[in-house]
Amino acid sequence: MSRSIRHMRERRMRALLQASLLAAFSATATAAPPQSASPAPAANTSTAALTDAKAETISLPIPWKPGLVLRYATEHVESDTSPGKREKAVTTGKAEIRTLSVDKDGVLQHWVGTESVHRYVEGGDDAGREVAQAMRQLDGVPLKVALDPDGSFKALVDIEDIAGRMRDALRPVMEAQVREEIAKAMASAEPAQREKALTEATGRLDGLLARTTSPQVLGTLLARQPSYYAFFTGGGVEDGASYESATEIENPLQVGNFPAKMTFGMYVSENDPEDAIGEWTVEIDPVKGAGVLLATMEKLYDRKITAAEREALPDTISVVDSGFVVIHRATGVVEMYEDERTTKFGQSANYERSRMQLLEGGHGHEWKAEIPQATDPALSAREHEGMACADAGGDIMAGVASCTRLIDDPATTDKARAQWLAARAGFRLREEKPGLAKADLDHAIKLRPGDADLHHARAVSNLRLKDHAAALLDADAVLRLQPEALRGLMARGAALEGLQRFGDADAVYGRAIALAPANPIGHDARCWVRAMLGELDAGRTDCDRAIALDPEGWNAYNSRAYIHYRSGRHREAIADDDRSIALNPGIASSWHVRGLAKRALGDEAGAKADLDKAQALDAGVAERYRGYEAPGGSTAR
């Protein structure tokens, strides 16, 4: 399977699974319930009270009796924010907690979700909707929860059954998505190539689903809500006291645990003394947690993160989990439950909130009215600046301003400053200011000399400046760092074109085509250099292939039109330039060659109109095309 297809599949899977997996890891401080004034939240923890004054201990009855049924309205909100993208989904439904048995070994409950409705409030795509629809197959399937005799969470029972059902629900949908992606990306590939890619992709999908829905991983994910729900069962903490514990959160993939800090406490409600409110916060160590996350992702996706990829990733991750429960003191019944989590990694932020509200027998507790922004990830001013600077397609002036503030901030590290300089260079290129872009990239490369991304960006800037010798040096730097990088080969070929070394460029583009035969850019580029070499038939073959691979690519029509004109096929040249102009009317050379072809056919009026239009778009186009008639002319189209 090609690297681009593999990464496409992984990006989709990350969108569906990564936030949930992180959620599981950050939410499994399945602490022993605080049954005394000095609770022990988890194994390998140290706990300290943060308040000195002694207060009344809150005692709560254990509510669980055989046959007890509690019904809740439920809501889950998830918001994702990244540069240039916002997405928010809401799932509502009902949940029933039924106590099946109580004995000396503990309590067995069934948690059952029903009537789930999933909708996107903002953004969203068909793939996400299809997955949500598939997951509705689990409506009504009980999650068996075992509690200790004191009412604290112990384990999930028969998690293998839930895992099997989830795989059965998700696999057909995700396999169909894989097929669709491969069909689009490899539309012009040979059937055997597509079948091989599909076989490899579905194999990777099966492995990823097996790892993600393994009893260990899925159990960690699904245990989150029941464990927090039961955390304060029985009370046992001082009214108004706060406790803090250092802990290690278990990693079900067994590549290192997540160091974390937990704070919690409980108090009697001032508004309703019949209620006790428990609150907690869990925060992963940002530096150590990032290292564990990378190891976890390697095992989850079954591939090593390269040194270059690791260097480009952020050094820290922020995962903060918090929530509260409202418990009726006379019965010990949870009347309201809410937890929320914010995860930030680089310029991406995810917010999740789950809440439950007792439908029968409560004290009228209702969710607070809120503005829509209340369920957006909370971002600092600096994080907003980072989002704007990293949004390559955002407003240019706003992006430059945000990048500049980050670059000039004394608190910015050299690694981050290089990142923001590269981002600002991207905006400068969109501004058609390649000189300023190059200056930013010069600075960035001094800070990070071994970064292939920076050298490639500077190669592009140098090409825009027509400094082809400098562009060649940067392209070669990319290829030293990443010998099989398609982008490095394409930049090297473009630099060689600019230096009029057409034979060398032909060879480089041949390497690019061998590396990615289904990618049209190599064929398109080689078509043009072969036209410059006078190899018109070979060039036309490359353009034909590029157009077959990408029928919407204007550049290949532009190149083939010129080959047709040079070959005396003037009507074919006009037809190709018609298509090129329809796809991109701002290219002077398409108008110019069409004008030449019309003139050759005796259409003087049409020729004049096209040639005038070309001249208005680019005053140098006529001189440039006269140079193509003999070797050694300019190559810019």
FIRO-824994 format. One line per field, with one value per residue (C-alpha): residue in three letters; residue number from 0; x, y negated, z. Coordinates in steps of 0.2 Angstrom, whole numbers, plus 5000, padded with zeros to 4 digits. Each point is the difference from the previous one (the first is absolute). Example, Ala and Ser with C-alpha at 12.3 -4.5 7.8 and 13.67 -1.06 7.14 Angstrom:
// residues 2
residuo (ALA|SER)
num (0|1)
u (5062|5006)
v (5022|4983)
w (5039|4997)
***
This chain:
// residues 637
residuo (MET|SER|ARG|SER|ILE|ARG|HIS|MET|ARG|GLU|ARG|ARG|MET|ARG|ALA|LEU|LEU|GLN|ALA|SER|LEU|LEU|ALA|ALA|PHE|SER|ALA|THR|ALA|THR|ALA|ALA|PRO|PRO|GLN|SER|ALA|SER|PRO|ALA|PRO|ALA|ALA|ASN|THR|SER|THR|ALA|ALA|LEU|THR|ASP|ALA|LYS|ALA|GLU|THR|ILE|SER|LEU|PRO|ILE|PRO|TRP|LYS|PRO|GLY|LEU|VAL|LEU|ARG|TYR|ALA|THR|GLU|HIS|VAL|GLU|SER|ASP|THR|SER|PRO|GLY|LYS|ARG|GLU|LYS|ALA|VAL|THR|THR|GLY|LYS|ALA|GLU|ILE|ARG|THR|LEU|SER|VAL|ASP|LYS|ASP|GLY|VAL|LEU|GLN|HIS|TRP|VAL|GLY|THR|GLU|SER|VAL|HIS|ARG|TYR|VAL|GLU|GLY|GLY|ASP|ASP|ALA|GLY|ARG|GLU|VAL|ALA|GLN|ALA|MET|ARG|GLN|LEU|ASP|GLY|VAL|PRO|LEU|LYS|VAL|ALA|LEU|ASP|PRO|ASP|GLY|SER|PHE|LYS|ALA|LEU|VAL|ASP|ILE|GLU|ASP|ILE|ALA|GLY|ARG|MET|ARG|ASP|ALA|LEU|ARG|PRO|VAL|MET|GLU|ALA|GLN|VAL|ARG|GLU|GLU|ILE|ALA|LYS|ALA|MET|ALA|SER|ALA|GLU|PRO|ALA|GLN|ARG|GLU|LYS|ALA|LEU|THR|GLU|ALA|THR|GLY|ARG|LEU|ASP|GLY|LEU|LEU|ALA|ARG|THR|THR|SER|PRO|GLN|VAL|LEU|GLY|THR|LEU|LEU|ALA|ARG|GLN|PRO|SER|TYR|TYR|ALA|PHE|PHE|THR|GLY|GLY|GLY|VAL|GLU|ASP|GLY|ALA|SER|TYR|GLU|SER|ALA|THR|GLU|ILE|GLU|ASN|PRO|LEU|GLN|VAL|GLY|ASN|PHE|PRO|ALA|LYS|MET|THR|PHE|GLY|MET|TYR|VAL|SER|GLU|ASN|ASP|PRO|GLU|ASP|ALA|ILE|GLY|GLU|TRP|THR|VAL|GLU|ILE|ASP|PRO|VAL|LYS|GLY|ALA|GLY|VAL|LEU|LEU|ALA|THR|MET|GLU|LYS|LEU|TYR|ASP|ARG|LYS|ILE|THR|ALA|ALA|GLU|ARG|GLU|ALA|LEU|PRO|ASP|THR|ILE|SER|VAL|VAL|ASP|SER|GLY|PHE|VAL|VAL|ILE|HIS|ARG|ALA|THR|GLY|VAL|VAL|GLU|MET|TYR|GLU|ASP|GLU|ARG|THR|THR|LYS|PHE|GLY|GLN|SER|ALA|ASN|TYR|GLU|ARG|SER|ARG|MET|GLN|LEU|LEU|GLU|GLY|GLY|HIS|GLY|HIS|GLU|TRP|LYS|ALA|GLU|ILE|PRO|GLN|ALA|THR|ASP|PRO|ALA|LEU|SER|ALA|ARG|GLU|HIS|GLU|GLY|MET|ALA|CYS|ALA|ASP|ALA|GLY|GLY|ASP|ILE|MET|ALA|GLY|VAL|ALA|SER|CYS|THR|ARG|LEU|ILE|ASP|ASP|PRO|ALA|THR|THR|ASP|LYS|ALA|ARG|ALA|GLN|TRP|LEU|ALA|ALA|ARG|ALA|GLY|PHE|ARG|LEU|ARG|GLU|GLU|LYS|PRO|GLY|LEU|ALA|LYS|ALA|ASP|LEU|ASP|HIS|ALA|ILE|LYS|LEU|ARG|PRO|GLY|ASP|ALA|ASP|LEU|HIS|HIS|ALA|ARG|ALA|VAL|SER|ASN|LEU|ARG|LEU|LYS|ASP|HIS|ALA|ALA|ALA|LEU|LEU|ASP|ALA|ASP|ALA|VAL|LEU|ARG|LEU|GLN|PRO|GLU|ALA|LEU|ARG|GLY|LEU|MET|ALA|ARG|GLY|ALA|ALA|LEU|GLU|GLY|LEU|GLN|ARG|PHE|GLY|ASP|ALA|ASP|ALA|VAL|TYR|GLY|ARG|ALA|ILE|ALA|LEU|ALA|PRO|ALA|ASN|PRO|ILE|GLY|HIS|ASP|ALA|ARG|CYS|TRP|VAL|ARG|ALA|MET|LEU|GLY|GLU|LEU|ASP|ALA|GLY|ARG|THR|ASP|CYS|ASP|ARG|ALA|ILE|ALA|LEU|ASP|PRO|GLU|GLY|TRP|ASN|ALA|TYR|ASN|SER|ARG|ALA|TYR|ILE|HIS|TYR|ARG|SER|GLY|ARG|HIS|ARG|GLU|ALA|ILE|ALA|ASP|ASP|ASP|ARG|SER|ILE|ALA|LEU|ASN|PRO|GLY|ILE|ALA|SER|SER|TRP|HIS|VAL|ARG|GLY|LEU|ALA|LYS|ARG|ALA|LEU|GLY|ASP|GLU|ALA|GLY|ALA|LYS|ALA|ASP|LEU|ASP|LYS|ALA|GLN|ALA|LEU|ASP|ALA|GLY|VAL|ALA|GLU|ARG|TYR|ARG|GLY|TYR|GLU|ALA|PRO|GLY|GLY|SER|THR|ALA|ARG)
num (0|1|2|3|4|5|6|7|8|9|10|11|12|13|14|15|16|17|18|19|20|21|22|23|24|25|26|27|28|29|30|31|32|33|34|35|36|37|38|39|40|41|42|43|44|45|46|47|48|49|50|51|52|53|54|55|56|57|58|59|60|61|62|63|64|65|66|67|68|69|70|71|72|73|74|75|76|77|78|79|80|81|82|83|84|85|86|87|88|89|90|91|92|93|94|95|96|97|98|99|100|101|102|103|104|105|106|107|108|109|110|111|112|113|114|115|116|117|118|119|120|121|122|123|124|125|126|127|128|129|130|131|132|133|134|135|136|137|138|139|140|141|142|143|144|145|146|147|148|149|150|151|152|153|154|155|156|157|158|159|160|161|162|163|164|165|166|167|168|169|170|171|172|173|174|175|176|177|178|179|180|181|182|183|184|185|186|187|188|189|190|191|192|193|194|195|196|197|198|199|200|201|202|203|204|205|206|207|208|209|210|211|212|213|214|215|216|217|218|219|220|221|222|223|224|225|226|227|228|229|230|231|232|233|234|235|236|237|238|239|240|241|242|243|244|245|246|247|248|249|250|251|252|253|254|255|256|257|258|259|260|261|262|263|264|265|266|267|268|269|270|271|272|273|274|275|276|277|278|279|280|281|282|283|284|285|286|287|288|289|290|291|292|293|294|295|296|297|298|299|300|301|302|303|304|305|306|307|308|309|310|311|312|313|314|315|316|317|318|319|320|321|322|323|324|325|326|327|328|329|330|331|332|333|334|335|336|337|338|339|340|341|342|343|344|345|346|347|348|349|350|351|352|353|354|355|356|357|358|359|360|361|362|363|364|365|366|367|368|369|370|371|372|373|374|375|376|377|378|379|380|381|382|383|384|385|386|387|388|389|390|391|392|393|394|395|396|397|398|399|400|401|402|403|404|405|406|407|408|409|410|411|412|413|414|415|416|417|418|419|420|421|422|423|424|425|426|427|428|429|430|431|432|433|434|435|436|437|438|439|440|441|442|443|444|445|446|447|448|449|450|451|452|453|454|455|456|457|458|459|460|461|462|463|464|465|466|467|468|469|470|471|472|473|474|475|476|477|478|479|480|481|482|483|484|485|486|487|488|489|490|491|492|493|494|495|496|497|498|499|500|501|502|503|504|505|506|507|508|509|510|511|512|513|514|515|516|517|518|519|520|521|522|523|524|525|526|527|528|529|530|531|532|533|534|535|536|537|538|539|540|541|542|543|544|545|546|547|548|549|550|551|552|553|554|555|556|557|558|559|560|561|562|563|564|565|566|567|568|569|570|571|572|573|574|575|576|577|578|579|580|581|582|583|584|585|586|587|588|589|590|591|592|593|594|595|596|597|598|599|600|601|602|603|604|605|606|607|608|609|610|611|612|613|614|615|616|617|618|619|620|621|622|623|624|625|626|627|628|629|630|631|632|633|634|635|636)
u (5000|5007|5005|4987|4986|5007|5001|4982|4993|5010|4994|4982|5002|5009|4985|4988|5011|5014|4990|4990|5016|5008|4984|5001|5018|4997|4984|5006|5006|4988|5004|4994|4984|5004|4994|5010|5007|5016|4995|5012|4995|5010|5015|5017|4993|5003|4986|4999|4986|5001|4990|5006|4984|4990|4982|4985|5002|4987|4992|4989|4990|5004|4985|5001|4986|4995|4987|5004|4999|5006|4996|5009|5000|5017|5010|5017|5008|5017|5008|5016|5010|5015|5007|4987|4988|4986|4989|4987|4988|4987|4993|4984|4991|4994|5010|4993|5011|4992|5007|4999|5008|5008|5009|5016|5011|4992|4988|4996|4991|4994|5003|4989|5000|4984|4993|5016|5000|5016|5001|5013|4998|5015|5010|5000|5001|4992|5013|4996|4982|5001|5011|4987|4986|5009|5003|4981|5001|5006|4984|4992|5016|5004|5016|5003|5008|5007|5001|5009|4989|5003|4993|5016|5004|5009|4999|4990|4993|5000|5009|5005|4981|4999|5017|4994|4984|5009|5012|4985|4991|5015|5009|4988|4998|5019|5004|4988|5009|5017|4993|4993|5017|5010|4988|5002|5019|5004|4987|5012|5011|5000|4987|5013|5008|4983|4997|5017|4997|4983|5007|5013|4988|4987|5014|5006|4981|4998|5015|4996|4982|5006|5012|4988|4985|5011|4992|5015|4998|4981|4998|5010|4990|4983|5005|5002|4982|4996|5016|4997|4982|5003|5016|4991|4989|4998|5008|5014|5008|5000|4987|5009|5017|5011|5012|5014|5008|5015|4996|5004|4986|5000|5004|4990|5013|5013|5013|5002|4987|4995|5006|4986|4994|4982|4991|4983|4988|4982|4988|4982|4991|4995|4985|4993|5008|4992|5013|5019|5011|5016|5012|5017|5013|5013|5015|5013|5018|5002|5018|5001|4982|5005|5014|4988|4987|5013|5004|4982|4996|5014|4993|4982|5004|5014|5013|5015|5000|5015|5013|4995|4982|5004|5010|4985|4988|4996|5010|4985|4982|4986|4987|4989|4985|4987|4983|4987|4986|4985|4995|4984|5006|4985|5001|5018|4992|5010|4987|5012|5016|5012|5018|5010|5017|5011|5014|5013|5014|5009|4987|4986|4988|4986|4986|4988|4986|4989|4985|4986|4984|4988|4983|4990|5001|5013|4999|4997|5018|5001|5015|5004|4996|5015|5007|5007|5018|4999|5004|5014|5018|5006|5015|5012|5005|5016|4991|4988|5016|5007|4984|5000|5018|4999|4984|5009|4984|4994|5000|5018|5001|4993|5011|5016|4995|4998|5016|5010|4993|5005|5017|5004|4994|5015|4992|5000|5013|5011|4991|4983|5008|5005|4983|4992|5013|4996|4981|5003|5010|4985|4989|5014|4999|4982|5003|5011|5015|5013|5014|4992|4996|5018|5006|4989|5006|5018|4997|4990|5014|5013|4989|4997|5013|4995|4981|4995|4983|5010|5012|4985|4991|5016|5002|4982|5004|5016|4991|4988|5015|5007|5016|5001|5017|4995|4984|5011|5010|4985|4992|5016|4999|4983|5005|5015|4988|4986|5008|4983|4990|4989|5000|5019|5001|4987|5009|5016|4993|4992|5017|5009|4986|5004|5019|4995|5007|4985|5008|5004|4983|4992|5010|4995|4982|5002|5005|4985|4989|5007|4998|4981|4994|4982|5004|4997|5013|5015|4992|4995|5017|5009|4988|5006|5019|4998|4991|5015|5012|4990|4994|4982|4992|5008|4994|4983|4999|5005|4986|4987|5005|4999|4983|4994|5005|4993|4987|4998|5019|5001|5019|5001|4987|5010|5016|4992|4992|5018|5006|4985|5004|5018|4995|4988|4984|4992|4982|5006|5010|4985|4989|5013|5002|4981|5000|5015|4992|4984|5009|5011|4997|5014|5015|5007|5008|4984|4992|5017|5001|4982|5002|5015|4990|4985|5012|5007|4982|4997|4989|5008|4986|5000|5019|5001|4988|5009|5017|4995|4992|5017|5010|4988|5003|5019|5009|5015|4991|5003|5018|5001|4991|5011|5015|4992|5003|5019|5009|5006|4984|4991|4989|4988|4982)
v (5000|4983|4988|4988|5012|5007|4983|4996|5015|4996|4982|5006|5012|4987|4989|5014|5008|4989|4988|5015|5010|4985|4997|5018|4998|4984|5006|5016|4994|5013|4995|5010|4990|4988|5010|4992|4982|5006|5008|5009|4995|5013|5012|4992|4984|4987|4991|4984|4989|4983|4992|5001|4997|5015|5001|5012|5016|5002|5018|5006|5017|5012|4999|5017|5012|5014|4994|4982|4991|4982|4991|4985|4988|5000|4988|5001|4985|5001|4985|5000|4985|4999|4987|4997|5013|5000|5015|5003|5015|5003|5017|5001|5015|5010|5011|5013|5006|5016|5009|5019|5007|4996|5013|5001|4999|4984|4992|5004|4987|4998|4983|4999|4985|4998|4987|4993|4985|4994|4983|4988|4982|4994|5008|5019|5012|5015|5012|4994|5001|5018|5005|4993|5009|5016|4998|4999|5019|5000|4991|5011|5011|5001|4995|5011|4991|5008|4990|5005|5003|4982|4994|4994|5005|5017|5006|5002|5017|5008|4986|5013|5000|4981|5000|5013|4991|4983|5008|5008|4983|4990|5011|5000|4981|4997|5012|4992|4983|5008|5007|4982|4992|5012|4999|4981|4999|5014|4998|5001|5014|5018|5011|5011|4985|4994|5018|5001|4983|5005|5016|4991|4987|5012|5010|4984|4996|5017|4998|4983|5005|5015|4989|4986|5012|5012|5003|4991|4984|5000|5005|4985|4988|5007|5001|4981|4995|5014|4997|4982|5002|5012|4991|4991|5014|5001|4983|5001|4983|4985|4987|4986|5008|5002|5014|5002|5016|5004|5015|5010|5004|5017|5001|5015|5001|5003|4988|4990|4992|4982|4990|4989|4990|5001|4989|5003|4995|5000|4988|4998|4989|4983|4999|5017|5008|5017|5001|5003|4994|5009|4992|5006|4995|5011|4993|5010|4994|4990|5005|5018|5003|4994|5013|5014|4994|5002|5018|5004|4993|5011|5015|4996|4996|5013|4989|4991|4981|4994|4989|4986|5002|5001|4984|4991|5005|4989|5004|5000|5005|4993|5012|4993|5010|4993|5003|5000|5011|4995|5014|5000|5002|5010|5014|4999|4998|4990|4987|4991|5004|4990|5002|4991|5001|4988|5008|4989|5006|4987|4989|5013|4999|5012|4998|5013|4999|5014|4997|5010|4993|5011|5001|5007|4997|4986|4982|4991|4998|4995|4995|4982|4990|4995|4991|5011|4994|5009|5016|4994|5004|4986|4992|4987|4985|5008|5016|4989|4992|5017|5006|4984|5002|5018|4998|5000|4996|4986|4981|4994|4984|5009|5015|4989|4989|5016|5008|4984|4999|5018|4998|4984|5007|5003|5016|5008|5015|5001|5015|4991|4984|5010|5007|4983|4993|5013|4997|4981|5005|5009|4985|4989|5012|4998|4981|5002|4995|5014|4989|4998|5018|5005|4988|5009|5017|4995|4995|5016|5011|4992|5006|5017|5004|5019|4997|5006|4990|4984|5004|5005|4984|4989|5010|4994|4982|5001|5006|4986|4988|5009|5004|5017|5004|4997|5010|5014|5000|5000|5014|5010|4997|5007|5016|5002|5000|5010|5009|5006|4984|4996|4982|4999|5008|4988|4985|5006|5003|4983|4992|5010|4993|4983|5003|5006|5018|5008|5017|5001|4994|5014|5013|4993|4999|5018|5005|4991|5009|5017|4995|4995|5006|4996|4982|4988|4987|5010|5003|4982|4994|5012|4996|4982|5003|5012|4987|4989|5014|5001|5017|4996|5017|5006|4984|5003|5017|4993|4987|5013|5010|4985|4995|5018|5000|4982|4994|4984|4995|4984|5001|5016|4993|4985|5010|5012|4985|4993|5017|5001|4982|5005|5015|4991|5007|4983|5005|5012|4986|4989|5014|5003|4981|4999|5012|4992|4983|5007|5008|4985|4984|4990|5009|4989|5014|5009|4984|4997|5018|5000|4984|5006|5016|4989|4989|5016|5005|4982|4994|4983|4992|5015|5000|4981|5002|5014|4992|4984|5009|5009|4984|4992|5015|5001|4987|5012|5015|4997|4998|5015|5011|4994|5006|5018|5002|5003|5009|4989|4990|4996|5014|4990|5003)
w (5000|4996|5014|4995|5001|5017|5008|4993|5009|5016|5000|4999|5014|5011|4997|5006|5014|5006|5011|5008|5003|5009|5009|5007|5005|5009|5009|5008|5016|5007|5018|5015|5006|5014|5015|5013|5004|4992|4983|4989|4982|4991|5000|5000|5006|5014|5007|5010|5007|4993|5015|5018|5009|5006|4995|5000|4990|4987|5001|4987|4999|4987|4988|4991|5003|4989|4987|5002|4984|4997|4983|4994|4985|4992|4989|4993|4991|4991|4992|4989|4995|4990|4987|4987|5007|5013|5004|5013|5003|5013|5005|5011|5007|5015|5012|5012|5015|5006|5016|4996|5016|5016|5011|5010|4984|4995|4988|4982|4989|4982|4992|4985|4987|4989|4989|4994|4988|4992|4991|4994|5007|4990|4986|4999|4985|4993|5007|5018|4997|4993|5015|5013|4991|5001|5018|5003|4998|5018|5006|5013|5002|5019|5007|5015|5015|5015|5017|5016|5015|5005|4984|4991|4983|4997|4982|4984|4997|4983|4992|4986|4994|4999|4991|4987|4997|4997|4988|4991|4999|4995|4987|4986|5001|5001|4986|4989|5003|4997|4983|4995|5005|4989|4986|4999|5003|4988|4987|4986|5007|4994|5008|5007|5009|5007|5006|5008|5009|5006|5007|5009|5006|5007|5009|5008|5004|5008|5011|5006|5004|5009|5011|5003|5005|5009|5018|5008|4990|4998|5018|5005|4989|5006|5019|5000|5004|5012|5010|5002|5004|5014|5007|5014|5005|5019|5003|5013|4996|5011|4994|4990|5001|4985|4996|4988|4994|4988|4990|4985|4988|4993|4981|4993|4985|5013|4993|5016|5012|5000|5015|5006|5015|5007|5011|5008|5013|5006|5009|5005|4989|5007|4988|5005|5016|4995|4986|5001|4985|4996|4988|4992|4988|4992|4990|4990|5002|4984|4996|5005|4994|4982|5000|5005|4987|4986|5006|5001|4983|4993|5007|4995|4982|4999|4993|5006|5001|4991|5008|4988|5004|5019|4999|4991|5013|5016|5016|5011|5001|5011|5006|5014|5006|5013|5005|5014|5007|5010|5012|5011|5018|5006|4987|4992|4983|4987|4993|4988|4993|4988|4994|4988|4992|4990|4990|4991|4989|4990|4991|5002|5014|5005|5013|5006|5012|5006|5012|5008|5008|5011|4992|5015|5018|5000|5007|4984|4995|4982|4989|4999|4985|4991|4985|4985|5004|5017|4991|4990|5006|5011|4992|5007|4990|4995|4994|4989|4993|4996|4992|4989|4995|4996|4989|4983|4991|5012|4998|4995|5010|5016|4997|4998|5016|5010|4994|5004|5017|5004|4992|5010|5016|5011|5008|4983|4998|4985|4994|5001|4993|4984|4999|5000|4988|4988|5002|4997|4984|4994|5002|4991|4985|4999|5000|4986|5010|4998|5006|5017|5000|4997|5013|5013|4994|5001|5018|5004|4992|5011|5015|4992|4987|4998|4996|4983|5001|5002|4985|4989|5004|4996|4984|4995|5005|4990|4985|5001|5001|4984|5010|4993|5007|5017|4998|4994|5016|5011|4990|5002|5018|5001|4991|5011|5015|4991|4985|4994|5002|4985|5004|5001|4982|4993|5007|4993|4983|5000|5005|4986|4988|5005|4997|4983|5004|4992|4998|5018|5005|4989|5010|5017|4994|4995|5018|5006|4989|5005|5018|4997|4984|5004|5004|4985|5005|4994|4983|4998|5004|4989|4986|5000|5001|4985|4991|5004|4993|4984|5005|4996|4998|5016|5009|4993|5007|5018|4998|4995|5015|5012|4993|5002|5018|5004|4987|5010|4999|4989|4999|4989|4988|4999|4996|4988|4991|4997|4993|4989|4993|4997|4991|4989|5008|5002|5003|5014|5007|5001|5008|5014|5003|5001|5014|5008|5000|5007|5014|5004|4990|5007|4991|4986|4991|4997|4991|4991|4992|4996|4991|4990|4995|4995|4989|4992|4995|4993|5014|5002|5011|5012|5000|5004|5014|5008|4998|5007|5015|5003|4999|5013|5012|4997|4989|4998|4994|4981|5002|5011|4987|4986|5010|5001|4981|5003|5014|5014|5002|5016|5007|5010|4994)
***
